[in-house]
Amino acid sequence: LGAAVLPKTRNDRAGSFPSVVNAMLSALKAVFKPAERPENLTTKKNVKLQDVKAEDYPTPDKYLEGAEIPTFYQFQSNMVADEDLKAGMASGLEVDKRLTLPTRTHIRFLVTGQDVIHSWSVPSLGIKTDATPGRINRINTFIQREGVFYGQCSELCGTLHGFMPIVVEAVSPETYAAHARKWYKE
C-alpha cells in the first residue's frame, strides 16, 4: 500500500493551496472573460414597447373571406361514454367535440386554467404545457399532416383526472375555412 506525502506543518499546506487556486482562477478568467467589451453591449438604448392588439395582425382573407373572428375560441369538450362509442372510436380518449385546426399553418395556443393546475398535452404533436389559473402560457405548433391526434391532461388535477382526454383533428386549410365560417356564424 502506498502512503500519501503530506506537508508536515499547517503553514506548508496553506502556502501551496492558494497558489493552485490562483493559477486555476487565472486560467478560467483567460478562457471565459473577454479581453475587450464590444461597443454595442456597453451602450444602452431606450426601447419603446408598443401596445399591440389582436386587430393589428392581418387576417388571411384567403381562408376566412370576411368572417368575423372572435377574440378567443373557447368550448367545452367532454369524454364520450363507453356506451356511446361508435366503431373506430378509442375508449377513454374520444370526445364529443374535437378541436379542429388547419394544417400547414403556424398556430399559437394561449392556455390557462380555471380551477386547478392542468397539463394540456398532445404528445404526437409535441405539445405539453401547464394550464395554471391566473397565468397564461403560450405555445406554438405547426401541423404538417392531416389526421386525428390524441392527448390527455397529464397533471394530477383531481378526482376526474383520468377523464380529461384531448382530441385535435388536423384538416386542410380549405376544410378549416368552411368549418370556421360555420362556427363563427353560430
N, C-alpha and C positions, 0 to 999 in steps of 0.2 A: 504494500500500500504506500502511496506517495503522501507526502505531507506538504501543505501549502506554506510558502515562505511569507511571513507577515512581518511588517516593521515592528521593531521591538518597543518603541515608545509611541505614545499618542501623538506627539509633535511630528514624528516622521509620517504618520498616516495623514494628518491634517495638511501637511505640506504638499503631498502628492495629489490628493483628491481635487482641490480647487484647480490645479493646473490642467488636469484631464478634462474637467468640466468646462473650463475656459476655452480649451482647444476645440471641444465639441461644439460649443456655442458659436465660436468664431467661424467654424466650418459651415454650420447651419445658416448663419447670417449671410455668408458669402453666396450660398446657393439660393436662399429664399428672399433675401432683401434686395430690391432693385437698386442699382447704382445711382440712377437718376430718376426723378419723378417726371413722368410725361406732363407736358404743359396743359393738356386737356383735362387732366384729373385734378389739377390744383385750382383751376378757375371754376367758380360756382355760377350757374346760370339760374335765373328765376324762371321756373317752368310754370306756365299758367294752365290750370286744369279747366277743361271745358265741360259744360253741363250738356251731356249727350242724352237725347231721349230716343225712345224706340221709333218715333216718327221720322227721325233724321236718317235712318237707314233706308236705302232704296228697296222698293217692293218689286219682286220679279213678276211683272205683269204677264210675262210669257206663260206662267203657270196659273196665276190666280185670276187674271182677266177682270180686275176691278173688284174682286170680292173683299168685303171688309174683314180685316184681321183683328181679332181680339187682342187685348194686351197680355193675356195669358190663356193657356189651354189647360183646363182642369176638368177632370171627370173621375168618377169612381168606378173601379173595376173590381168585380168580385169573383171568387173561385167558383167554377161550375161544380155542383154536387155530383157525386158518383152516379146517382140515378138519372141525371140529365145528360150524361155524356153520350156523344154520338160516336160512330165508328171513326177511328183515326185520331180521336182526341186523347191527350195524355192525362191520365188520372192524377189529380193533385197539382197539375201545372196549368190547366186550361182555365181561361177567364171568360166572363160574359161579354166584356168589351175590350178588344185589343187596342194597343197603342199603334196607330198606323203612321209610318214615316216614309219619306221618299228615299230612294237610293241615289247615289252619285251626287249628294248634296251635303254640304257642311251643316251639321246640326249642333246646336248648343242647348244643353239642359240646364235649367235653374232648379235645384232640388232643395226642398225644405220639409220639415215635419210639422205636424200639428199637435201631436200628443206626447210621444216618446221618441227616442232615437231609433230610427230605422236605417237600413242599409240597402239602397237601391242597387241591385246587382243583376247584370245580364252578362254572364261570363263569355258566351260565344261572340259577343260584340266587344269584349274587353272593357266593359263599363262596370265600375263599382264606386259608389260614393255614399257618404253618410247623409241621411236626411234628419237634421237636427233642428228642433224647434228654436226659433229665434235667429237662425243662421241660414244663409243661402249659399249653397255650394254650386259651383259651375263646372260642368264637364262638357267636353266636345267629342263628337264622333263623326265618322264618315263611313256610311254603309255602302259597300261596293256591290253586293249582290242581293237579289230579291230572296225572300224566304221568311220563315217564322222562327223567331229566336226566343228562347225561354229563360227565365231567371226567377229569383225569389228574394225576399227580404233575408239578408244574411246576418241580421243582428238579433240577439235575444231580446225582443221588444215587448213581450207579454204573453198572455195565455194563448192567443191566436197566432203566434209567430209562425207556426207551421202551415198556416192557411193564407199566406200572402204571396201568391205567385205573380209574376210579371210576364206578359207576352207582348213582344214587339213584332209587328208584321211589316216587313220592308217591301214596298211596291215601287213600280216605276214612277218617275215624276209626273207623267201624264195621268196615271191612275190616281195618284195622290191629289192632283189638282181637282179631279172630279169629286173625290171624297171630301176635300176641303170645302169646295163650293157647297156641297150638300150640308156639311156640318155647320158651316158659318151661317147658313140661312136659318137654321133651327133656333 
